[in-house]
Amino acid sequence: MPKALSNGSLPAQSTGSKCEFKAYHETVKDGVPISEHILEPFAEYTKHSDDSSYALVIKRSFREGSSKKTSLTVNSPHILKAFRDVIRSYDPVVSDFTSPLKLEAPFTMLVHYWDELDEYRKALCDTDGRKHLDLLFEFMERELGSDHNHALKMIQKGQISFDNAWVIYRPGDILYQEFMGEPWLLVCKKAVYEENPDDGSYLEIHAVYTDDNGTTVGDAPLVGKLWQRLLFPQGAPVAITGLAIYPRKFASAGDSLERRLKARGEKFLALKDRSTVRYDGLAEWLKPPPFDYYDPSDCKFRGVWLPYTETGRVILDRKTFGEEQRMSHIKVKLADPKPWLCPPYTMGYAPSQKRWVRLLVQNIRDADWIPNTWDTLVLPEKEKRLLRSLVTSHEYPDNPRDQAQQKGKGLVILLHGTPGSGKTLTAEVAAEASQKALFATSIGELNQAST
């Protein structure tokens, strides 16, 4: 202990010499800042309130110039147990329902599970639990009842308005959309309202589906947008089935849809990259933007997909497409993929178009190869045997993008001769015999900028 000075006071300590903590908690009460010294520096600050004893705590915020905001804090263990038993998990709410949680208006979780919670409440034998759930439903009826009933009446007519569109997108439900006329099922994750300064308000639907990027099979995200200005003119309700994506239960397709999509998905998962197949039907090719194009508001823009009809051989290659486009769709690897959630298309390359294309799975067939094509080539046997040996012994590497490792391992054959001597035929025979697609190009195509 430091010695006292002659006047009885303790000597001043130098800055930072006392090896201890000193902590304060600063709060505001009635608009006045308060600083409170605490003895335990690492004790958590707990706001003194007796609200935690109440099953439900409603808070309404009224601020000038802004709309009313309502929140509901659920403290009741009986209600939390009901959430665990009925809802289990709800993506927009980060909670396992084991501790008190706070819900914000418009209380999407309560609306989405209104009927299920009501059935649970009616079947509950526990008197205390029943009282707590009755209290929750009193809040729901008074706070949400009119809007909920209005939305239900529209849904019963097969319609929905923009403001109530979120009601039909319950996380975990199956969604339906079409791609080039083909059905596609997805799992809803959430629906949120957003706004664009140029195009106005829109509802953003987040969903996942089962995809294969060439190396991994797993869940891939998809985001759909419903624009208010485009789909809901003057705020009028529209037919649910007229939306680009909507719940499966509203689709007119029968129960056989899932079986058909499962068969298609199994075919999708069985497709192998770098394989040449036969395609006949509608497809889309990717038109990339010019090299000098840049839009700060859409920096991830990769181009536009344009429809066309493809007939002939194409190369399936999802992995290379993802590498070139710098896309990584797979977010969660699946040990047990769901075939009925696979997309109706796969990625490939069309040698005839020299473009990346999206191909409908149903139009893909095994390629028909002409047997014994080397016999059709009119060449001396020695030259023919040399060409055949070179072509059949050369294999496509597993890591073609490692240029240093692949240096000197390519195969280049220079054919020369007068027109009509069989140079092109030799290349066609080599491609046919090795069961590879022929990529034919001319000198004039090699020095063109992307358009």
Secondary structure, 3 states (H helix, E strand, C coil): CCCCCCCCCCCCCCCCCCCCCCEEEEEEECCEEEEEEECCCCCCCCCCCCHHHCCEEEEEECCCCCCCEEEEEECCHHHHHHHHHHCCCECCECCCCCCCEEEECCCHHHHHCHHHHHHHHHHCCCHHHHHHHHHHHHHHHHHHHHHHHHHHHHHHCCEECCCCHHHHCCCCCEEEEEECCEEEEEEEEEEEEEEECCCEEEEEEEEEEEEECCCCEEEEEEEEEEEHHHHCHHHCCEEHHHCCEEEHHHCCCCCHHHHHHHHHHHHHHHCCCCEEEEEEEEEEEEECCCCCCCCHHHCCCCCEEEEEEEEEEEEECHHHHHHHCCCCCCCEECCCCCHHHCCCEEEEEECCCCEEEEEEHHHEEECCCCCCHHHHCCCCHHHHHHHHHHHHHCCCCCCCCCHHHHCCCCCCCCCCCCCCCCHHHHHHHHHHHCCCCCCCCCHHHCCCCCC
